[in-house]
Amino acid sequence: MELDLLRTFLAVHRAGSFTRAGALLGLSQPAVTGQMRTLERRLGRPLFDRGARGVTPTAAADELARKVAPHLDALLEFSEAGVAGEPEERTVHLAGPPEFTSLRVLPALAPLVAEGLTVRTVFGTTEENLDGLATGHCDLALSTARPRGELLATTALWDEELVLVGTPYWAGHLGGATGTVGVVAAVGATEAAERAPASVLLPALADVPVVAVHESLPLLSRYWATVFDADSPVTRSAAVVVPDLRAVLDTVLADAGIAVLPRYLCAAALHDGRLVALLEPQMPPLRTYFLSVRAGTLALPHLARAHERLLRAATSW
């Protein structure tokens, strides 16, 4: 049996779609369909049930995948590494959100660049990054949502803490309106004491301009749901929307309003007093970053090294 048939079969099994498998392999959808029909005739049994949204593997397909996947992945690793094992420069195509990728991920990969790795990066939304990974346009993708399906192998990489911040001007404005800012950091340990400042602060935030990364206010909504137990932020729309959290930070520092930001991004401004954490809840909201690859591709040495490097680096972030 030709290895190409098994390779295409494994790609379809992992992708759940003839079209996505073809994109990964550089084949047209009719070519993938033809190969799978040939394989099914040779085996004498169906391998996939066709549906409107893709294909579902049969029990025979699952059994075949378990048998052939380790061997095909090992062959791929062998062929990519070179018969004699000679060192080769490899390129990792990376997709992720601009801020986290720029400030955390790319610096973590720098030591591998010194060893000969090359990196090509694109920025996008979670959906764009995962779509690019599934279709073979990138090798590693960072996202704030865990993808579904067997095509992608995903690992939780890091949890970032979200902080409600403003300049001392806005902290003073809110403190004058509510009498709570300034004592928030000294809230007692009891649950009742923790709830009181947040509940008093919430109405005062209604008239404060907000700077956000998107019209849907994703970080504010997460913060409001976790800290204030509210369905949505009290503000109807943001005063400023800019699709980069670094620009959000700079805009807040210019006294344009308040924002919810990752703590790692604004830690320096908080430390030197240019920003104030308007609330310090005992259980701050978190957002998880996930690191994904296409199933089987970690058999490639250069991708495995980059993947492992990021997992190790994240433990010290």
Disulfide bonds with the S-S distance in Angstrom:
none
